[in-house]
Amino acid sequence: MLVVGPSGAGKDTLLDLAKAAHKDKPDIIFARRVITREPMGEDHDTLDEAAFITARQKGAFLLAWGAHGLHYGIPASLRHDLQIGRMVIANVSRSVIPEAETLDANVTVLNVTAATDVLARRIAARGRESLAEIELRLKREQPILTTRAQLIDVQNDGALEDAARLFMAALESCREN
């Protein structure tokens, strides 16, 4: 299961809730990303850019992409979990959906989103980008393209409980299939 959506949509918050709710379920694996950035709110592994590029060349990542001047990767070790039927849930860029569709026959994309003004407010609250950078980020959003993956939208601009309920229902629906 791929979790995508624009910055500020609440992907990490919903993933944290799902991880806590499913911590005792060995058939569900939450991928820990590798990012070329020091930890800033998100629990991830860190590599510098040179080490990341070397690791990518050596096949260390199941999926890898670049965004916002950083490199991101999902460890290749998770391939085994997919092969034995575990559900792997990963926060990824929409740009890797086509590649992910070649890895597994049952790919689901959860698109977490929110209204533009909500996204802008949440991104600004992080304090990492200027208003001009936030505007550019919001204008860059592209439509999600899938060829065979199931696409489920989760709107997260109201009560967190509502979005969490939708997110968990989508997760359970995929788990049953």
Buried (B, 14 or more C-beta within 10 A) or exposed (E): BBBBBBBBBBBBBBBBBBEEBBEEEEEBBBBBBBBBBEEEEBEBEEBEEEBBBEBBEEEBBBBBBEBEEEBBBBBBEBEEBBEEEBBBBBBBBBBBBEEBBEBBEEBBBBBBBBEBEBBBBBBBEEEEBEEEEBEEBBEEBEEBEBEEBBBBBBBBBEEEEEBBEBBBEBBEEBBEE
